[in-house]
Amino acid sequence: MTFSDDLGPFNQAFRQVHGLTPPSLRLGFRPPLAWDALTAFLVSRSDGHSQGLVDGHYVRTLRVGEVTGWLAARPVADNVLQVQLAPSLRHCLPALQQPLRRLFDLDADPVAIATCLESDRQLAPLSQQTPGLRLPGTLDGFELAMRAVLGQQISVKAATTLFRRIVERFGESLETPFEGLDRLPPTAARIAGLTREDLLPCGLTRRRADTLLALAREVRDHSLRLDTTADPQATRQQLLALPGIGPWTTEYIAMRALGDPDAFPRSDLGLLKGAGVTRPAELEARSQHWRPWRAYAAFHLWHSLGQGG
């Protein structure tokens, strides 16, 4: 891979239109970083409006408090990720550093993770084939949890269709320099103010609509926090107490929103297939050898199957 310090044609076009270069952050990390695998996973869940890939750069819309904008990120050295941001987010740079590090899992120690996983005969070749595979995070815990609820017991494609309909119906429009990147996913407050009847036209079942509304209201009311500052075990119990949320959804949220490196959805069909077992109890027993990095083991298994949870 070759590296450059700017966004090439995008930067030139941006300067021509706005007369300035977008503000940026340079974030260090311990190599290797499997950038292509990480961004392919993130974009495979794209609703077609809020994130995508542009010439190797991951682009997405985002909200920081009341401020909205966009980002464009890619590695510019073997240990540096450059993130360029909308001018509207210029004053948000300090607040964005840790969320961005979590989104791209830049604080991971890939050597320590690989040392553990490569002691397992099955995982060793997977780790060696995709060194530096990271645990994709999120900039918005509610958005991630909403996607997880929509993805229960259906394909990624079907879940993405449901999410796109929700974004198109209830998301906020946003102007960006990237074609098609034009909306923000709805906030917890926006969804919490809806009714079941508002959601049904998007294709949700009545039960799933009720689950999404209950989740949104907990987040809106600050009763449930879905970020890396939350207590993982207490948050699991809160999620499991909500109607329609079970262990798979809870563990998936723990992986990506809470950043728990040992979260593990043992009933996932892809993981059972990838590990070559038939029962969740067998997978749970096998996974003890992968601790405390079971979430990374899960992503290696999903990646080997061309999935991603």
DAPE-V800852 format. One record per backbone hydrogen bond with DSSP energy under -0.5 kcal/mol. CO is the residue of the C=O (numbers start at 1). NH is the residue of the N-H. Records with the same first field share a line. If there is no record, write none. Layout:
CO=NH  NH
This chain:
7=10
8=12
9=13
10=14
11=15
12=16
13=17
14=18
15=19
23=85
25=27  83
26=28
27=81
29=31
33=35
34=38
35=39
36=40
37=41
38=42
39=43
40=44
41=45
42=45
43=46
49=182  183
50=61
52=59
54=57
57=54  59
58=73
59=52
60=71
62=69
64=67
67=64
69=62
70=86
71=60
72=84
73=58
74=82
77=80
79=29
80=76  77
81=27
82=74  84
83=25
84=72
86=89
87=90
89=92
90=93
92=96
93=96  97
94=97
95=99
96=100
97=101
98=102
99=103
100=104
101=106
102=105
103=137
105=108
106=30
108=110
109=113
110=114
111=115
112=116
113=117
114=118
116=119
117=120
120=124
121=125
122=126
123=127
124=128
125=129
126=130
128=131
130=133
132=34
134=136
140=144
141=145
142=146
143=147
144=148
145=149
146=150
147=151
149=152
151=154
155=159
156=160
157=161
158=162
159=163
160=164
161=165
162=166
163=167
164=168
165=169
166=170
167=171
172=184
177=179
178=181
180=182
182=174
184=172
187=191
188=192
189=193
191=194
195=198  199
196=199  200
197=201
199=202  204
200=203
205=209
206=210
207=211
208=212
209=213
210=214
211=215
212=216
213=217
214=218
215=219
216=220
217=221
218=223  224
219=222
227=230
230=232
231=235
232=236
233=237
234=238
235=239
236=240
237=241
239=242
242=245
244=246
246=250
247=251
248=252
249=253
250=254
251=255
252=256
253=257  258
254=260
259=261
260=263
261=295  296
264=266
265=268
268=272
269=273
270=274
271=275
272=276  277
273=276
279=282  283
280=284
281=285
282=286
283=287
284=288
285=288
286=289
287=290
288=291
290=293
293=297
294=298
295=299
296=300
297=301
298=302
299=303
300=304
301=305
302=305  307
303=306
